Amino acid sequence: MEVYLLRHGRTAGNRERRYIGGRTDEPLCEEGILAAEASGKFPDIKTVYISPMTRARQTAQILFPEAELKVLEGLREMDFGVFEGRSPDEMENDPVYREWVDNMCSGLCPGGEDLDDFKDRAAAAFLTALEEARAEGADRLVILAHGGTIMSVMNRFAYPDMGYYAWYAENCRGWRASLDINDGKPLLVGYEYLDELKL
């Protein structure tokens, strides 16, 4: 099975480098819509697992016009708590933000999620989608979600792992990998970054 982990198109918050997480349901901006449309359409994909956020659904509807969209709550982006909607530049002198960043953005995001808990949530959602796709005999699993979601899944299942932040994906980009099962554990191997979408 081939696994595709794709990030949604650009939003206004993405353009302004703001933390747009799991509590901000921001739609695609005009630039994001145009870029998604330019990325191509893939009408042969029949099922796409998406986060519940508008930006993920909009992107999936553009890229996969014939697909059934299956929403998994666990694919939602990390909740950035008190940092939600703000940019790093706006918070450069905020001691709470500086402490969080100096700790590699790990641990509890004040008023939001703990990074490890977020990774667990995203990994569980991935396993749900994978189990369904395998039960249906699918040869491709397509997930369209968020940057943090993709990083979490790859960090947990890619082999060899390159570290959480190495799995960052630009808008309307992502990772393709082959599924391998090792002692009952799914591994994503032979991965490649998709500079352009090809499914």
Buried (B, 14 or more C-beta within 10 A) or exposed (E): BBBBBBBBBBBBBBEBEBBBBBBBEBBBBEBBBBBBEEBEBBEEBEBBBBBBBBBBBBBBBBBBEEBEBBEBEBBBBBBBBBBBBBEEEBBEEBEBBEEBBEEEBEEBBEEBBBBEBBBBBBBEBBBBBBEBBBEEEBEBBBBBBBBBBBBBBBBBBBBEBEEBEEBBBBBBBBBBBEBBEEEEEBBBBEBEEBEEBEB
